[in-house]
Amino acid sequence: MQSIRLILNKPLDRSYDVIIGRGSLGQLHREIGKLGRFSTYAMITDEQVRPLVTETLAGQLRSHGVEVVVLTLPAGEAAKTVDTVVDLCKQFLGFGLDRESLLLAVGGGVVGDISGFTAAIYLRGVSYIQVPTTLLAQVDSAIGGKTGVDLGAGKNLLGAFHQPLLVLADPDVLATLPPDAMREGLAEVIKTALIGDPELFATLEHEGSRLVDFRNPLLEEVIVRTCGVKCRVVNQDEREGGLRRILNFGHTLGHAVEAASNYRVSHGQAVAAGMGTAVRFSERLAGLGQAEARRALALIEAVGLRSRIPLGLNSQALLAALAKDKKVEAGVCHFVLLSGIGQPVVRPIPLGQLRRELESMLA
Ligand SMILES: NC(=O)c1ccc[n+]([C@@H]2O[C@H](COP(=O)([O-])OP(=O)(O)OC[C@H]3O[C@@H](n4cnc5c(N)ncnc54)[C@H](O)[C@@H]3O)[C@@H](O)[C@H]2O)c1
């Protein structure tokens, strides 16, 4: 079991541990005990994760004297709404949850984002911890305190920064995760390696598609290293004033691919296409060497993701989606590119040039 301390001490100390290890779920009661005393415990999960992970975990906590109620949401992004948050708050009131209660988010990024946001606003803020059960949530969404829900007009438009008291990621819970969901998470792992960890990049190159198997002995270390980069970035820029933007590598265009395809292209696949495009831009606009670009593109493909924008999408639809997402300001779009592996740079690309670049790539 390894632990990374995410230090956040301004203005108040809100630092917390990100614990990663196979079998670490069995230690949850101990870790909760270290956080202090709470009046009530409520676990939030979704209907898919509940029989796979949550029931056992709740039973285990109860056997150690932690009386926990379990609240279950429908699975999937469609549940990430204000209505779900209001409904949860009403249930909290029914169970008598007060300011001293602890919420436990047990699930993927959707459960984590909803639970964190509800924790941020219920009674003006209660404590919560994250127990992420998808690879994406373990390496990315559970860490850093970004919480929120979607509005009809777009994703994550309502939200708050609210840091958890603890993140506990057990790679063994990934046993039941479908391979495509593992690849969604691997897209974020590759992103992290490209922007911040050449050694992790080399490990990923070596392992390739073998990382889709949760039993891979290197997976735990891969999660640790990925979380390490995210913790370092959040430590330096909690509220995305500058550096944290590098975490958007591949996401600017990725979100546009998702939106322009009416969300038929999955998030991970869209991010892979966004990263592939950003790598190609980087060669021309940021001095990334050809050999490094090839290695980056080969890695994306090696884990079973596509590094090219899916057929059927055109530059017009992508530019319209970028504009709608407010990514274009004063005729310029800011992209995170690479000048080398592990060396992110932000480059403004004028709209006309962006259109030409996209058209030559899509041709
Ligand atoms: N807050 C952040 O910083 C941040 C960062 C990245 C993404 N996100 C958000 O995360 C969400 C995506 O997260 P996700 O990919 O984890 O999706 P998700 O939470 O919808 O989980 C994907 C599916 O896997 C199921 N599942 C979860 N754990 C499982 C397990 N162990 N075994 C089998 N099935 C399991 C879920 O029930 C769901 O059906 C999006 O809403 C995105 O906006 C947030």
The ligand as an ORCA input file, in Angstrom:
! r2SCAN-3c Opt
* xyz 0 1
  N     -13.749     15.806    -11.158
  C     -12.800     15.646    -12.041
  O     -11.696     16.180    -11.902
  C     -13.060     14.768    -13.234
  C     -12.005     14.392    -14.081
  C     -12.276     13.525    -15.133
  C     -13.574     13.048    -15.342
  N     -14.573     13.445    -14.503
  C     -15.941     12.944    -14.684
  O     -15.924     11.533    -14.474
  C     -17.036     10.965    -15.142
  C     -16.594      9.704    -15.856
  O     -16.124      8.801    -14.882
  P     -16.105      7.224    -15.165
  O     -15.466      6.966    -16.471
  O     -15.561      6.573    -13.943
  O     -17.654      6.900    -15.416
  P     -18.804      6.271    -14.509
  O     -18.733      6.725    -13.124
  O     -20.077      6.483    -15.248
  O     -18.444      4.723    -14.553
  C     -18.525      4.035    -15.791
  C     -19.403      2.790    -15.639
  O     -18.663      1.802    -14.929
  C     -19.445      1.284    -13.866
  N     -18.492      0.867    -12.832
  C     -17.850      1.639    -11.919
  N     -16.985      0.897    -11.224
  C     -17.078     -0.360    -11.685
  C     -16.433     -1.581    -11.363
  N     -15.463     -1.643    -10.450
  N     -16.787     -2.689    -12.055
  C     -17.747     -2.646    -13.041
  N     -18.386     -1.525    -13.394
  C     -18.044     -0.395    -12.725
  C     -20.370      2.402    -13.478
  O     -21.522      1.901    -12.840
  C     -20.693      3.019    -14.845
  O     -21.725      2.302    -15.439
  C     -17.582     12.035    -16.077
  O     -18.792     12.535    -15.570
  C     -16.506     13.109    -16.060
  O     -17.027     14.410    -16.272
  C     -14.339     14.283    -13.460
*
